[in-house]
Amino acid sequence: MTAAEPNIDEESLLKDAVGFATEHRFYLRKAVQHGDFYSAVRHSLCMANELRSCRLSPTSYYKLYSMVFLELQHLGAYLRETARHGFSLEEVFEIVQYEGNCLPRLYMLVTVGVVRMLAPDSDESPDEILRDMESMVGAVQHPVRGLFLRYFLLQVVKDKLHKLQEGAVGALNFLLTTFREAVSLWHRLRLTQVQVEPSAMQAWQLDDHRYSLRLLLGAHLMQVARVDGLTQDLYTEVVLPELLRLIPACEDAAGQAYLLQLIVEVFPDSYHLHTLEKVLATCAQVHWSIDLVQLTQHLLRRLTVHLLEGGDSSSSATVFELFHVHFKLLHGRPRTTATPLISLLTLQLELCMFVLALHPGNACLDILEGTVDLLQAGDGEKAETSSPEVLDTQLAQAVVDLMAAPLTKERLCSAVLQMPYHATLLAMLSRPMQSRAAMAMVTALLAGDVSLGDCGTLRQLFTLMSTLLQDETGQDDEDARPRHLEHDPIAFRREQETVAQLIHQVRHEDPTKVIEMLLVLWEYFREGGPHRIIFSVPAMVSASLELADRLMHSGQNHEQECSELVRIFDLTHTLCQSLGTLIPKESLRLWLLCAASADRAATFKIDAVLARLCSNCVDKALVCLEEDISKQEARLCGLQLFVGTLQQMKVGPEEPAKLRQRAVALCGKMHFGLGLIVAQSIAGPGPNQTSNRAV
């Protein structure tokens, strides 16, 4: 609807047009049944004449067109039966040309022309007839009517293109020509619309009319992709150059973007893989005035899937280089609504995911370097990038995702952490976002089951994780309470339990290296305060005791194994001691675990130092029962655990008499008649005595 036209009740207009077409459809079918040729042609022309309307919107016009299209197909089937109506196709072609109105005449001529293409005794070749029809429909230059007329031509000839003598080349020439004309008509729709306020519609949004009719263009290009005999060479040398020339023909960015989207969506990934440089060059031209992040993202994902299925590593390296160079060009542009910073970061993340899926090298380092350069260059409005508040939440989340993504791959973890990019990116975030980034990195390491195999990597990682390991205290004495108290305790617990899982990612073939890494971990964990070590210490003890069991069967010489075992149990003693009275029941459990492990080591290695360590752990467990656990039910459960552990020991404590006396005294305080049973359990070596087994 143009600006000069009044507001018209479109529903009434459509209803009247459909009613008129329905009436003539009835008479058309009746004339076909009776073999009344002239009446059939007359009623068909009357129906097609309704398509001359310029007051219907594209959506309403399409409803009317669909009805006319079906009836013209019915007429075409009738015209092929020349024996029924008694006219040759040449005579029919001459008769329909007497219609005075151009549009209905062209619809009829196309209908007859298709019948002539199928006739075996036609004087003209299908190629000549098709060229004539394509030339005739060019007479209609009204955007809506011209588009639908060309769409009608496409619909009626698309399954006859294989009959062309010129083969695939002839079909492509016809389809590209009609597509070019359809694009021109579609673009002119923009000039027929009421002018919209610039603030009401973004530059990358199609106007209503072109948005409604965009599928008519897609239908032409879909048929190009389905041409029998279309090869990669034909696409590269004939089809794509013609399509890329059409994009600048649209003066507005939205039209260019949609045409580019059509090219990407319609043709196979294998074609895009070999023409990627040309497509990206066109994207760069359009990107000056429109945000093509979704299109570029979609293209990259499709190529990722295609390469994963094909397993072509050399092609993946080429694709990465092309996209990397393309993104660097985009980074150099001024930040506008067409190239927002968040879009560029999103593309960086998408390229990173491509590399993680396909590229075997350290290309992620190039992506991280490019991200740092992009952010340090600013967004056009901020002068400083070193402030922790420089990035808003959306940008910060994109940075967090970029930092976490490479850490899912073990082969990249150490190399990425050795570079300064993560520290630089982290400095651009506020403290809450730094905590989120640290948690994302931990989660990525766990999700990828990444092994942490050297002390340097551990220190680099835990330096980046400082917000999870230490509290942010106040700036003065009046506000010196830990910041973790201000947060949700459930979220804090979940966070610290996740961090504790990292301990089990410390792996190395050499047990000595693992001990060193565990000591490095403890350096960081013990600075976190008592509210954090209650989560980290149990995991540290568990990992240490697992290493001890592994060391017993490592095959090293006896002296070296005993020395390393002593180091491990010294560490576990320090860890258990650090818990103190924080969680007495857990502390008791850990002491008993250490005692049982030391007993196994002493039995296996026959070492007096290990036996003393075992006795020390038993003593600490009993102290925990005596002094730290006060509730009767908890103390009883602790005694049962204590006795059960002693029963399993082979070496046992060095001074069972003293332990027996302390246990009896403890049972007396509890008013339970278990003193004798406990004393008997402690007195003997355990499993070899019947009384112990009974207990």
C-alpha positions in Angstrom: 0.0 0.0 0.0 1.5 3.3 -1.0 1.4 6.6 1.0 -1.2 8.1 -1.4 -3.7 5.3 -0.9 -6.4 5.6 1.8 -6.8 3.0 4.5 -8.8 0.3 2.9 -10.7 -2.6 4.5 -8.4 -5.3 3.1 -10.5 -8.2 4.4 -13.5 -7.0 2.4 -11.4 -6.6 -0.7 -10.0 -10.1 -0.4 -13.4 -11.5 0.3 -14.8 -9.9 -2.8 -11.9 -11.0 -5.0 -12.1 -14.6 -3.7 -15.9 -14.7 -4.2 -15.5 -13.5 -7.8 -12.7 -16.0 -8.5 -14.8 -18.8 -6.9 -17.7 -18.1 -9.2 -15.5 -18.2 -12.3 -13.8 -21.4 -11.0 -17.2 -23.1 -11.0 -18.0 -22.0 -14.6 -14.4 -22.9 -15.7 -14.7 -26.5 -14.4 -18.2 -26.8 -15.9 -16.8 -25.6 -19.3 -14.0 -28.1 -19.1 -16.4 -30.9 -18.4 -18.5 -30.0 -21.4 -15.5 -29.4 -23.7 -16.4 -25.7 -24.2 -13.0 -24.3 -25.1 -14.0 -20.6 -25.4 -15.9 -20.5 -22.1 -13.0 -22.2 -20.3 -10.5 -19.7 -21.7 -12.9 -16.8 -20.9 -13.4 -17.8 -17.3 -9.7 -18.5 -16.8 -8.9 -15.0 -18.0 -11.5 -13.5 -15.7 -9.9 -15.3 -12.7 -6.4 -14.2 -13.7 -7.7 -10.7 -14.2 -8.3 -10.5 -10.4 -4.5 -10.6 -10.0 -4.3 -7.1 -11.4 -5.3 -5.8 -8.0 -2.8 -3.4 -6.5 -4.7 -2.8 -3.3 -4.1 -6.2 -1.6 -1.2 -6.7 0.7 1.3 -9.4 -0.3 -0.2 -11.9 2.2 -3.7 -11.4 0.8 -2.5 -11.4 -2.8 -0.8 -14.8 -2.2 -4.1 -16.3 -1.1 -5.8 -15.1 -4.2 -2.8 -16.2 -6.4 -2.9 -19.8 -4.9 -6.5 -20.2 -6.0 -5.8 -18.9 -9.5 -2.7 -21.1 -9.8 -4.6 -24.3 -9.1 -7.3 -23.5 -11.7 -4.8 -22.6 -14.4 -3.1 -26.0 -13.8 -6.6 -27.5 -14.3 -6.9 -25.6 -17.6 -3.4 -26.6 -18.7 -4.4 -30.3 -18.3 -7.4 -29.6 -20.4 -5.4 -27.9 -23.2 -3.1 -30.9 -23.5 -6.1 -32.9 -24.6 -6.4 -31.4 -28.1 -8.8 -34.1 -29.2 -11.4 -32.8 -26.8 -11.4 -29.2 -27.7 -10.3 -29.6 -31.3 -7.7 -26.8 -31.5 -4.0 -27.2 -32.1 -1.6 -25.6 -29.6 -0.6 -23.0 -32.1 -4.2 -22.0 -32.5 -4.7 -21.9 -28.7 -1.6 -19.7 -28.4 -3.0 -17.3 -31.0 -6.5 -17.2 -29.3 -5.3 -16.3 -25.8 -3.2 -13.4 -27.2 -6.4 -11.5 -28.0 -6.9 -10.6 -24.3 -6.5 -6.9 -23.9 -5.1 -6.8 -20.4 -1.4 -7.7 -20.2 -1.3 -9.6 -16.9 -4.1 -12.2 -17.5 -2.8 -12.6 -21.0 0.7 -13.5 -19.8 -0.7 -16.0 -17.3 -2.5 -17.7 -20.1 0.4 -17.6 -22.4 2.7 -19.2 -19.8 0.1 -21.9 -19.2 -0.1 -22.6 -22.9 3.6 -22.3 -23.4 4.2 -25.1 -20.8 1.8 -27.3 -22.7 3.7 -26.6 -25.9 7.0 -27.5 -24.2 5.6 -31.0 -23.4 4.1 -31.5 -26.9 6.3 -34.0 -28.8 5.4 -32.5 -32.2 6.0 -28.9 -31.4 7.8 -26.8 -34.1 9.9 -25.1 -31.5 12.4 -26.6 -29.1 11.7 -26.4 -25.3 14.6 -24.0 -25.0 13.1 -21.5 -27.5 9.7 -21.7 -25.9 11.2 -21.1 -22.4 13.2 -18.1 -23.6 10.0 -16.7 -25.2 8.1 -17.1 -21.9 10.9 -15.6 -19.9 11.0 -12.6 -22.3 7.2 -12.1 -22.2 6.9 -12.0 -18.4 9.4 -9.1 -18.3 6.6 -6.9 -19.6 5.2 -6.7 -16.0 7.3 -4.4 -13.9 4.9 -3.9 -11.0 6.8 -5.3 -8.0 4.1 -7.5 -6.5 2.4 -8.6 -9.7 5.8 -9.1 -11.5 7.1 -11.2 -8.6 4.1 -13.5 -8.6 4.1 -13.8 -12.4 7.7 -14.9 -12.3 7.0 -17.2 -9.4 4.2 -18.7 -11.5 6.5 -19.3 -14.4 9.0 -21.0 -12.1 6.3 -23.3 -10.6 5.0 -24.5 -13.9 8.4 -25.1 -15.6 10.6 -26.4 -12.7 9.9 -30.0 -13.4 10.3 -29.6 -17.2 13.9 -28.1 -17.1 15.4 -31.5 -17.7 13.9 -31.5 -21.2 16.0 -28.6 -22.3 18.5 -29.4 -25.0 21.2 -27.2 -23.4 21.0 -29.4 -20.3 22.1 -28.1 -16.9 23.7 -25.0 -18.4 20.5 -23.9 -20.1 18.5 -24.5 -16.9 21.0 -22.5 -14.9 20.9 -19.6 -17.4 17.1 -19.5 -17.3 16.9 -19.7 -13.5 19.7 -17.2 -12.9 18.1 -14.7 -15.3 14.6 -15.0 -13.8 16.2 -14.8 -10.3 18.0 -11.6 -11.2 14.8 -10.0 -12.4 12.9 -11.2 -9.3 15.6 -9.6 -7.1 15.2 -6.3 -9.0 11.4 -6.4 -8.5 11.7 -7.4 -4.9 14.1 -4.6 -4.2 11.8 -2.0 -5.7 9.1 -3.0 -3.2 11.1 -0.9 -0.7 10.3 2.2 -2.6 6.6 1.6 -2.6 6.2 1.6 1.2 5.2 4.3 3.6 8.4 5.8 5.0 9.1 4.6 8.5 10.8 6.5 11.2 14.5 5.6 11.4 14.1 4.7 15.1 11.1 2.4 14.4 13.0 0.0 12.2 16.6 -1.1 12.4 18.9 -1.1 9.4 19.0 -4.9 9.2 15.2 -5.4 9.3 13.3 -6.0 6.1 10.2 -3.9 5.5 6.9 -5.7 5.8 6.3 -6.2 2.1 9.7 -7.6 1.3 9.6 -9.7 4.4 6.3 -11.2 3.3 7.6 -12.0 -0.2 11.1 -13.1 0.6 10.2 -16.8 0.1 9.5 -16.1 -3.6 13.2 -15.3 -4.0 14.1 -18.3 -2.0 12.1 -20.6 -4.3 14.1 -19.4 -7.3 17.4 -20.1 -5.6 16.2 -23.4 -4.2 15.5 -24.5 -7.8 19.0 -23.5 -8.9 20.5 -25.7 -6.2 18.3 -28.6 -7.4 19.3 -28.5 -11.1 20.3 -31.9 -12.4 23.9 -31.8 -13.4 24.9 -28.9 -11.1 28.5 -29.5 -10.1 30.9 -27.8 -7.8 32.7 -26.4 -10.8 29.5 -25.0 -12.3 28.6 -23.5 -9.0 32.0 -21.9 -8.6 32.4 -20.6 -12.1 28.8 -19.8 -13.1 26.3 -19.6 -10.3 28.2 -17.9 -7.4 29.8 -15.1 -9.4 26.3 -14.2 -10.8 24.7 -14.3 -7.3 27.5 -12.2 -5.7 27.0 -9.6 -8.4 23.4 -9.3 -7.4 24.1 -8.4 -3.8 25.4 -4.9 -4.4 22.4 -4.3 -6.7 20.3 -4.0 -3.6 21.0 -0.5 -2.3 19.9 -1.2 1.3 21.8 -3.4 3.7 18.8 -5.5 4.7 18.2 -6.7 1.2 21.9 -7.5 0.7 21.9 -9.4 4.0 18.9 -11.5 3.0 20.4 -12.4 -0.4 23.6 -13.5 1.3 21.6 -15.5 3.8 19.9 -17.3 0.9 23.2 -18.2 -0.7 24.4 -19.7 2.6 21.2 -21.5 3.4 20.4 -23.0 0.0 23.7 -24.5 -1.3 25.6 -27.5 0.1 28.4 -27.1 2.6 30.9 -28.7 0.3 30.3 -25.8 -2.2 30.8 -23.2 0.6 34.0 -24.9 1.7 35.6 -24.3 -1.7 34.2 -20.8 -2.2 34.6 -19.6 1.4 37.0 -16.8 0.6 34.6 -15.2 -1.8 31.6 -15.5 0.6 33.5 -14.0 3.5 34.7 -11.1 1.3 31.1 -10.3 0.5 30.2 -10.6 4.1 32.8 -8.1 5.0 31.3 -5.6 2.5 27.8 -6.0 3.9 29.0 -5.9 7.4 29.7 -2.2 7.2 26.0 -1.5 7.6 24.5 -4.7 9.1 25.3 -7.2 11.9 25.8 -10.5 10.2 26.9 -12.4 13.3 24.1 -15.0 13.1 24.8 -15.7 9.5 28.5 -16.0 10.0 27.9 -18.1 13.1 25.6 -20.4 11.2 28.0 -20.8 8.3 30.9 -21.7 10.6 28.8 -24.3 12.5 27.7 -25.9 9.2 31.3 -26.1 8.0 32.3 -27.6 11.4 29.8 -30.4 11.1 30.8 -31.0 7.5 34.5 -31.2 8.3 33.9 -33.4 11.3 32.0 -35.9 9.0 34.7 -35.7 6.3 37.7 -35.7 8.5 39.7 -33.3 6.3 42.3 -31.6 8.6 43.9 -29.6 5.9 40.6 -28.0 4.9 39.9 -27.2 8.6 43.2 -25.3 8.8 42.3 -23.3 5.7 38.9 -22.5 7.1 40.3 -21.3 10.3 42.8 -19.1 8.6 40.1 -17.5 6.4 37.8 -16.8 9.3 40.6 -15.6 11.5 41.7 -13.1 8.9 38.1 -12.0 8.2 37.5 -11.4 11.9 40.7 -9.4 12.3 39.5 -7.1 9.5 36.2 -6.7 11.4 38.0 -5.9 14.6 39.7 -2.9 12.9 36.4 -1.2 12.1 34.9 1.5 14.3 32.3 0.2 16.8 28.9 1.0 15.4 25.5 -0.7 15.5 26.6 -2.7 12.5 29.7 -4.1 14.3 28.9 -4.2 18.0 31.5 -5.5 20.3 29.3 -8.3 21.6 28.9 -9.6 18.0 32.6 -9.7 17.5 33.1 -11.5 20.8 30.4 -14.0 19.8 32.2 -14.7 16.5 35.5 -15.1 18.4 33.9 -17.8 20.7 32.4 -19.5 17.7 35.8 -19.7 16.0 37.2 -21.0 19.2 34.7 -23.8 19.3 35.6 -24.6 15.7 39.2 -24.9 16.6 38.5 -27.1 19.6 36.5 -29.4 17.4 38.8 -29.6 14.4 42.1 -27.8 14.5 45.0 -29.8 16.0 47.3 -26.9 16.7 47.3 -24.1 19.3 45.1 -21.8 17.2 43.2 -20.9 20.4 46.1 -18.8 21.4 45.7 -16.7 18.3 42.0 -16.3 19.1 42.7 -15.2 22.7 45.4 -12.8 21.5 42.9 -11.3 19.1 40.3 -11.0 21.8 42.7 -9.2 24.1 43.6 -6.8 21.3 39.9 -6.2 20.5 39.0 -5.4 24.0 42.0 -3.2 24.7 41.2 -1.2 21.6 37.9 -0.2 23.3 34.4 -0.1 22.0 34.5 3.4 20.7 32.9 4.9 23.8 35.2 3.8 26.6 38.6 5.3 26.8 40.0 3.0 29.4 39.9 -0.8 29.3 42.0 -1.5 32.5 39.1 -0.7 34.8 37.4 -3.8 36.2 34.1 -2.2 35.4 34.8 -1.5 31.7 32.8 -4.5 30.5 29.1 -4.8 31.1 27.5 -8.1 32.0 26.8 -9.2 28.4 30.3 -8.5 27.2 31.8 -10.0 30.4 29.9 -13.2 29.9 31.2 -13.5 26.4 34.7 -13.1 27.8 34.1 -15.7 30.4 32.9 -18.2 27.8 36.1 -17.5 25.7 38.3 -18.1 28.7 36.7 -21.4 29.7 36.3 -23.0 26.3 40.0 -23.9 25.6 40.4 -25.5 29.0 38.2 -28.4 28.1 41.1 -29.8 26.0 44.0 -31.3 27.9 46.4 -30.7 25.0 45.7 -26.9 25.2 45.4 -26.4 29.0 49.0 -25.9 29.9 49.8 -23.8 26.8 46.8 -21.5 27.3 47.6 -21.0 31.0 51.2 -20.2 30.3 50.2 -17.2 28.2 49.2 -13.9 29.8 45.9 -13.6 27.9 43.7 -15.1 30.7 45.1 -12.8 33.3 44.6 -9.8 31.0 41.0 -10.7 30.3 40.3 -11.4 33.9 41.6 -7.9 34.9 38.9 -6.4 32.6 36.1 -8.0 34.7 34.5 -6.9 37.9 35.1 -9.1 40.9 31.7 -10.9 40.7 32.4 -11.7 37.0 35.9 -12.7 37.9 34.4 -15.3 40.3 32.1 -16.4 37.5 35.0 -16.7 35.1 37.0 -18.7 37.7 34.1 -21.1 38.2 33.7 -21.5 34.4 37.3 -22.4 34.1 37.0 -25.0 36.9 33.9 -26.4 35.3 35.6 -26.6 31.9 38.5 -28.6 33.3 36.2 -31.0 35.0 33.9 -31.4 32.0 36.9 -32.2 29.8 38.5 -34.5 32.5 41.7 -32.5 32.0 44.7 -33.8 33.9 46.8 -31.2 35.8 50.3 -32.6 35.5 52.8 -30.0 36.7 53.2 -27.4 39.5 53.6 -24.5 37.1 50.2 -25.1 35.5 48.7 -25.5 39.0 50.1 -22.1 40.1 48.9 -20.3 37.0 45.5 -21.8 37.3 45.1 -21.1 41.0 46.3 -17.6 40.6 43.5 -17.0 38.1 41.1 -18.6 40.6 42.0 -16.3 43.5 38.4 -15.0 43.9 37.3 -18.6 44.7 40.1 -19.3 47.1 40.2 -16.1 49.2 37.6 -13.6 50.5 37.5 -10.0 49.6 37.8 -8.2 52.9 36.7 -4.6 53.7 38.9 -1.6 53.2 38.9 -0.5 56.8 38.7 -2.1 60.2 34.9 -1.5 60.5 34.3 -3.6 57.5 36.7 -6.4 57.8 34.4 -9.3 57.8 34.8 -11.9 54.9 32.7 -11.1 51.9 31.6 -14.8 51.6 29.2 -14.2 54.5 27.3 -11.8 52.4 26.5 -14.4 49.8 24.1 -17.3 49.5 25.5 -20.2 51.7 24.1 -22.8 49.4 25.8 -21.3 46.4 29.0 -20.9 48.3 28.9 -24.6 49.3 28.3 -25.7 45.7 31.1 -23.5 44.5 33.6 -24.8 47.0 32.6 -28.5 46.4 33.2 -27.9 42.7 36.7 -26.4 43.4 37.5 -29.4 45.6 36.9 -31.7 42.7 39.9 -30.2 41.0 42.1 -32.0 43.4 41.4 -35.3 41.8 42.5 -33.9 38.4 46.1 -33.8 39.7 47.7 -36.7 37.9 51.2 -37.8 36.9 53.0 -41.1 36.4 55.6 -40.1 38.9 54.2 -40.2 42.5 56.8 -37.7 43.6 55.5 -35.2 41.2 52.0 -35.7 42.5 53.1 -35.1 46.1 54.7 -31.9 45.0 51.5 -30.8 43.3 49.4 -31.7 46.3 51.7 -29.5 48.5 51.3 -26.7 46.0 47.5 -27.1 46.3 47.7 -26.9 50.0 49.6 -23.6 49.8 46.6 -22.1 48.1 43.8 -23.8 50.0 45.1 -23.0 53.5 44.9 -19.3 52.7 41.2 -19.6 52.1 40.2 -19.7 55.7 38.4 -22.3 57.8 35.1 -21.9 55.9 36.8 -23.1 52.8 39.1 -25.8 54.0 36.2 -27.9 55.4 35.5 -28.6 51.7 39.1 -28.9 50.4 40.7 -30.9 53.2 38.6 -34.1 52.8 39.3 -34.2 49.1 43.0 -33.5 49.7 43.2 -36.4 52.2 41.4 -38.7 49.9 43.7 -37.9 47.0 46.8 -38.3 49.3 45.7 -41.7 50.6 44.9 -42.9 47.1 48.4 -41.9 46.1 49.8 -43.8 49.1 48.0 -47.0 48.0 49.3 -46.5 44.5 52.9 -45.9 45.8 52.8 -49.2 47.7 52.7 -51.1 44.4 54.9 -48.8 42.3 57.9 -51.1 42.2 60.4 -48.5 43.5 63.1 -49.5 46.0 62.0 -49.9 49.6 63.8 -46.9 51.0 62.4 -44.5 48.4 58.9 -45.8 48.8 59.0 -45.5 52.6 60.4 -42.0 52.3 57.6 -40.9 49.9 55.0 -42.6 52.1 56.2 -40.7 55.1 55.9 -37.5 53.2 52.3 -38.4 52.2 51.3 -39.2 55.8 53.0 -36.1 57.1 50.8 -34.1 54.6 47.7 -35.9 55.7 48.5 -35.2 59.3 48.8 -31.5 58.5 45.6 -31.6 56.6 43.6 -33.4 59.3 45.2 -31.2 62.0 44.0 -28.1 60.1 40.4 -29.1 60.5 40.6 -29.0 64.3 37.2 -28.6 65.7 35.5 -27.2 62.6 33.8 -30.5 61.6 34.6 -33.0 64.3 32.8 -36.0 62.8 34.5 -35.5 59.5 37.8 -35.0 61.3 37.4 -38.3 63.1 36.6 -40.1 59.9 39.7 -38.6 58.2 42.0 -39.6 61.1 40.7 -43.2 61.0 41.2 -43.3 57.2 44.8 -42.1 57.6 45.3 -44.7 60.4 44.0 -47.5 58.3 46.1 -46.5 55.3 49.3 -46.1 57.4 48.6 -49.5 58.9 48.4 -51.0 55.4 51.6 -49.3 54.5 53.4 -50.5 57.6 52.2 -54.0 57.0 53.3 -53.9 53.4 56.7 -52.3 54.0 57.5 -53.5 57.5 58.6 -50.0 58.5 58.6 -48.7 62.1 58.2 -45.1 61.1 55.0 -45.9 59.3 53.8 -47.9 62.4 54.4 -44.9 64.6 52.4 -42.7 62.1 49.6 -45.2 62.3 49.6 -45.0 66.1 49.6 -41.2 66.0 46.6 -41.2 63.8 44.7 -43.5 66.2 45.6 -41.3 69.1 44.4 -38.2 67.2 41.1 -40.0 66.4 40.6 -40.8 70.1 41.3 -37.3 71.1 38.7 -36.1 68.6 36.2 -38.5 70.3 37.1 -37.3 73.8 37.3 -33.6 73.3 35.6 -32.5 70.1 32.4 -34.7 69.7 30.0 -33.9 72.5 26.7 -35.2 71.4 26.0 -38.7 72.7 24.6 -40.1 69.5 27.5 -38.8 67.4 30.0 -40.1 70.0 28.5 -43.6 69.9 28.6 -43.6 66.1 32.2 -42.4 66.3 33.1 -45.2 68.7 31.6 -47.8 66.4 33.6 -46.4 63.5 36.7 -46.3 65.7 36.3 -50.0 66.8 35.5 -51.2 63.3 38.7 -49.5 62.0 40.9 -51.0 64.7 39.5 -54.5 63.9 40.8 -54.2 60.4 44.4 -53.3 61.4 47.3 -55.7 61.1 49.9 -53.8 63.0 47.7 -51.8 65.3 48.7 -49.0 67.8 51.9 -49.1 69.7 50.4 -48.7 73.2 47.1 -50.4 73.2 46.9 -50.4 77.1 46.7 -46.6 77.2 44.2 -46.5 74.4 42.1 -49.1 76.2 42.1 -47.0 79.4 41.1 -43.9 77.6 38.4 -45.7 75.7 37.0 -47.2 78.9 37.0 -43.8 80.5 35.2 -42.3 77.5 32.6 -45.1 77.6 32.1 -44.5 81.3 31.3 -40.8 80.6 28.8 -42.0 78.0 27.1 -44.4 80.5 27.3 -47.2 78.0 28.5 -50.7 79.1 31.0 -50.9 76.2 34.2 -50.3 78.0 35.3 -53.9 78.2 34.4 -54.5 74.5 36.4 -51.5 73.4 39.3 -52.5 75.5 39.4 -56.0 74.1 39.2 -54.6 70.6 42.2 -52.4 71.2 44.3 -55.0 73.0 44.8 -57.6 70.3 46.0 -57.4 66.6 42.3 -57.5 65.5 41.1 -59.9 62.9 43.0 -62.9 64.3 41.0 -62.9 67.6 37.6 -64.3 67.9 36.4 -61.7 70.4 37.4 -58.9 68.1 35.4 -60.4 65.2 32.5 -60.7 67.5 32.6 -57.0 68.3 
